[in-house]
Amino acid sequence: MTVALMWEARAVDGGGDALLAWARAQELPVRPLRRETLRAPGDRVLVITWWDAAYDAELPELPEPDGELVSRAVHRWRFESVG
């Protein structure tokens, strides 16, 4: 089964580039099948990682950034592929 973890954060006003750089620099202890980093208006950053694992498996996730980088708590979602 393929599981996708989505991590989305909103930077403080004007801090989108700093948050994007922070997210790109985060190493996970295990390499996912795929990792993609995206940005959106409003200084939002999204990181999606894909894993060959059961839906409820313990998987490494990006941490919460320092409060100075974000304007709210990180949102996290988990999806399974229905291919």
Residue frames as a rotation matrix with the C-alpha (Angstrom) as fourth column:
MET 1
0.585 0.811 0.000 0.00
0.811 -0.585 0.000 0.00
0.000 0.000 -1.000 0.00
THR 2
-0.499 -0.700 0.510 1.18
0.661 -0.689 -0.299 3.53
0.561 0.188 0.806 -0.68
VAL 3
0.448 0.550 -0.705 0.58
0.871 -0.445 0.208 6.18
-0.199 -0.707 -0.679 1.97
ALA 4
-0.154 -0.448 0.881 1.04
0.537 -0.786 -0.306 9.90
0.830 0.426 0.361 1.41
LEU 5
0.077 0.099 -0.992 1.76
0.935 -0.354 0.037 12.25
-0.347 -0.930 -0.120 4.29
MET 6
0.161 0.038 0.986 0.97
0.572 -0.818 -0.062 15.90
0.804 0.574 -0.153 3.74
TRP 7
-0.098 -0.312 -0.945 2.53
0.917 -0.398 0.037 18.63
-0.388 -0.862 0.325 5.87
GLU 8
0.086 0.205 0.975 1.33
0.686 -0.721 0.091 22.23
0.722 0.661 -0.203 5.34
ALA 9
-0.117 -0.192 -0.974 2.44
0.887 -0.462 -0.015 25.39
-0.447 -0.866 0.224 7.10
ARG 10
0.668 0.316 0.673 1.74
0.570 -0.800 -0.190 29.08
0.478 0.511 -0.714 6.73
ALA 11
-0.377 -0.916 -0.137 4.64
0.853 -0.286 -0.436 31.45
0.360 -0.282 0.889 7.26
VAL 12
0.031 0.256 -0.966 4.50
0.576 -0.795 -0.192 34.74
-0.817 -0.550 -0.172 9.06
ASP 13
0.917 0.394 -0.069 3.82
0.185 -0.571 -0.800 37.63
-0.355 0.720 -0.596 6.67
GLY 14
0.699 -0.643 -0.314 6.66
-0.693 -0.499 -0.521 37.87
0.178 0.581 -0.794 4.19
GLY 15
-0.031 -0.754 0.657 8.36
-0.836 0.380 0.396 34.77
-0.548 -0.536 -0.642 5.57
GLY 16
0.868 0.496 0.028 7.49
-0.395 0.723 -0.567 32.34
-0.301 0.481 0.824 2.78
ASP 17
0.500 -0.752 -0.430 11.05
-0.442 0.205 -0.873 32.06
0.745 0.627 -0.230 1.45
ALA 18
-0.413 -0.663 0.624 12.47
-0.874 0.096 -0.476 31.39
0.256 -0.742 -0.619 4.93
LEU 19
0.188 0.561 0.806 9.84
-0.696 0.655 -0.294 28.73
-0.693 -0.506 0.514 5.64
LEU 20
0.927 0.117 -0.356 10.44
-0.359 0.552 -0.752 27.11
0.109 0.825 0.554 2.25
ALA 21
0.059 -0.985 -0.161 14.20
-0.615 0.091 -0.783 26.99
0.786 0.145 -0.601 2.90
TRP 22
-0.359 -0.130 0.924 13.58
-0.906 0.285 -0.312 25.52
-0.223 -0.950 -0.220 6.37
ALA 23
0.600 0.684 0.415 11.27
-0.547 0.729 -0.410 22.80
-0.584 0.019 0.812 5.01
ARG 24
0.792 -0.346 -0.503 13.73
-0.368 0.387 -0.846 21.86
0.487 0.855 0.179 2.24
ALA 25
-0.183 -0.961 0.206 16.56
-0.743 -0.002 -0.669 21.53
0.643 -0.275 -0.714 4.77
GLN 26
0.185 0.315 0.931 14.67
-0.912 0.408 0.043 19.06
-0.366 -0.857 0.363 6.99
GLU 27
-0.595 -0.431 -0.678 16.12
-0.616 0.787 0.041 15.56
0.516 0.442 -0.734 6.75
LEU 28
0.623 0.746 0.236 14.00
-0.761 0.508 0.403 12.52
0.181 -0.431 0.884 7.58
PRO 29
-0.054 -0.700 0.712 15.66
-0.763 0.489 0.423 9.52
-0.645 -0.520 -0.561 9.28
VAL 30
-0.284 0.051 0.957 14.29
0.467 0.879 0.092 7.24
-0.837 0.473 -0.273 6.53
ARG 31
-0.880 -0.081 -0.468 14.04
-0.337 -0.589 0.734 8.16
-0.335 0.804 0.492 2.86
PRO 32
0.105 0.978 0.183 10.47
-0.290 0.206 -0.935 8.12
-0.951 0.045 0.305 1.47
LEU 33
0.090 0.026 0.996 9.61
0.821 0.564 -0.089 6.70
-0.564 0.825 0.029 -1.95
ARG 34
-0.179 -0.054 0.982 9.09
0.737 -0.668 0.097 10.28
0.651 0.742 0.159 -3.09
ARG 35
-0.077 0.146 -0.986 9.13
0.785 -0.601 -0.150 13.74
-0.615 -0.786 -0.069 -1.56
GLU 36
-0.206 0.082 0.975 7.77
0.782 -0.585 0.214 16.90
0.588 0.807 0.057 -3.14
THR 37
-0.426 0.017 -0.905 7.84
0.668 -0.668 -0.327 20.46
-0.610 -0.744 0.273 -1.81
LEU 38
-0.159 0.487 0.858 5.36
0.832 -0.402 0.383 23.06
0.531 0.775 -0.341 -3.08
ARG 39
-0.849 -0.028 -0.528 4.44
0.348 -0.781 -0.519 26.65
-0.398 -0.624 0.672 -2.32
ALA 40
-0.047 0.892 0.450 1.22
0.945 -0.108 0.310 28.64
0.325 0.440 -0.837 -2.63
PRO 41
-0.221 0.050 0.974 0.09
-0.002 -0.999 0.051 32.25
0.975 0.009 0.221 -2.26
GLY 42
0.752 0.496 0.434 -0.22
-0.375 -0.219 0.901 33.44
0.542 -0.840 0.021 1.30
ASP 43
-0.153 -0.932 0.328 3.30
-0.911 0.004 -0.413 32.24
0.384 -0.361 -0.850 2.21
ARG 44
0.652 0.423 0.629 2.14
-0.624 0.771 0.128 28.60
-0.431 -0.476 0.766 2.45
VAL 45
-0.414 -0.799 -0.437 4.48
-0.893 0.450 0.023 25.62
0.178 0.399 -0.899 2.07
LEU 46
0.716 0.650 0.255 3.35
-0.664 0.746 -0.036 22.05
-0.214 -0.144 0.966 1.44
VAL 47
-0.531 -0.832 -0.159 5.51
-0.847 0.522 0.100 18.92
0.000 0.188 -0.982 1.69
ILE 48
0.706 0.709 0.002 4.15
-0.706 0.703 -0.086 15.56
-0.062 0.059 0.996 0.51
THR 49
-0.552 -0.829 0.090 5.99
-0.818 0.559 0.137 12.32
-0.163 0.002 -0.987 1.17
TRP 50
0.522 0.663 -0.536 5.02
-0.756 0.651 0.070 8.91
0.396 0.369 0.841 -0.23
TRP 51
-0.423 -0.610 0.670 5.71
-0.864 0.494 -0.097 5.67
-0.272 -0.620 -0.736 1.65
ASP 52
-0.154 0.320 -0.935 5.33
-0.358 0.864 0.355 1.95
0.921 0.389 -0.019 1.00
ALA 53
-0.988 -0.142 0.058 3.60
-0.089 0.222 -0.971 1.25
0.125 -0.965 -0.232 4.30
ALA 54
-0.318 0.911 -0.264 0.32
0.912 0.370 0.179 0.43
0.261 -0.184 -0.948 5.98
TYR 55
0.233 0.516 0.824 -2.02
0.320 -0.841 0.436 3.37
0.918 0.162 -0.361 6.54
ASP 56
0.944 0.232 0.235 -1.47
-0.142 -0.360 0.922 3.37
0.299 -0.904 -0.307 10.30
ALA 57
0.397 -0.875 -0.278 2.30
0.826 0.473 -0.307 2.71
0.400 -0.107 0.910 10.18
GLU 58
0.659 -0.323 -0.680 4.60
0.288 -0.726 0.625 4.91
-0.695 -0.607 -0.385 12.24
LEU 59
0.395 -0.483 0.782 6.33
0.869 -0.079 -0.488 7.10
0.298 0.872 0.389 9.69
PRO 60
-0.464 -0.615 -0.638 8.76
0.758 -0.648 0.072 10.00
-0.458 -0.450 0.767 10.08
GLU 61
0.559 0.676 0.480 7.23
0.808 -0.574 -0.134 13.42
0.185 0.463 -0.867 9.58
LEU 62
-0.325 -0.608 0.724 8.57
0.358 -0.788 -0.501 16.92
0.875 0.097 0.474 9.36
PRO 63
-0.473 0.108 -0.874 8.57
0.875 -0.059 -0.481 18.65
-0.104 -0.992 -0.067 12.74
GLU 64
0.769 0.633 -0.090 6.88
0.635 -0.773 -0.014 21.86
-0.079 -0.046 -0.996 13.74
PRO 65
-0.031 -0.785 0.619 9.02
0.592 -0.513 -0.621 24.84
0.805 0.347 0.481 12.70
ASP 66
-0.770 -0.279 -0.573 10.05
0.628 -0.491 -0.604 27.47
-0.112 -0.825 0.553 15.21
GLY 67
0.165 0.935 -0.315 7.18
0.856 -0.295 -0.426 29.77
-0.491 -0.200 -0.848 16.11
GLU 68
-0.123 -0.289 -0.950 9.02
-0.090 -0.950 0.300 32.69
-0.988 0.123 0.091 14.53
LEU 69
-0.955 -0.297 -0.025 8.62
-0.071 0.145 0.987 31.06
-0.289 0.944 -0.160 11.08
VAL 70
-0.670 0.741 0.058 4.92
0.570 0.462 0.680 30.19
0.476 0.488 -0.731 11.15
SER 71
-0.706 0.493 0.509 1.69
-0.548 -0.835 0.049 32.06
0.449 -0.244 0.860 11.80
ARG 72
0.414 0.826 0.382 -0.25
-0.909 0.352 0.223 29.00
0.050 -0.440 0.897 12.99
ALA 73
-0.011 -0.373 0.928 0.24
-0.439 0.835 0.331 25.34
-0.899 -0.403 -0.173 13.85
VAL 74
-0.821 -0.344 -0.456 1.21
-0.564 0.360 0.743 22.96
-0.091 0.867 -0.489 11.04
HIS 75
0.401 0.911 0.091 -1.64
-0.826 0.403 -0.394 21.04
-0.396 0.083 0.915 9.38
ARG 76
-0.770 -0.636 0.057 -1.04
-0.575 0.730 0.370 17.34
-0.277 0.252 -0.927 8.71
TRP 77
0.462 0.883 -0.084 -3.04
-0.835 0.402 -0.375 14.82
-0.297 0.244 0.923 6.69
ARG 78
-0.677 -0.573 0.462 -2.54
-0.373 0.809 0.455 11.16
-0.634 0.136 -0.761 5.80
PHE 79
0.376 0.759 -0.532 -3.95
-0.880 0.113 -0.460 9.53
-0.289 0.641 0.711 2.67
GLU 80
-0.253 -0.428 0.868 -3.78
-0.008 0.898 0.440 6.07
-0.967 0.105 -0.231 1.15
SER 81
-0.724 -0.072 -0.686 -3.56
-0.668 -0.173 0.724 5.38
-0.171 0.982 0.077 -2.56
VAL 82
0.103 0.820 0.563 -6.64
-0.283 0.567 -0.774 3.78
-0.954 -0.079 0.290 -4.07
GLY 83
-0.663 -0.664 -0.344 -4.91
-0.466 0.007 0.885 3.42
-0.585 0.747 -0.314 -7.47
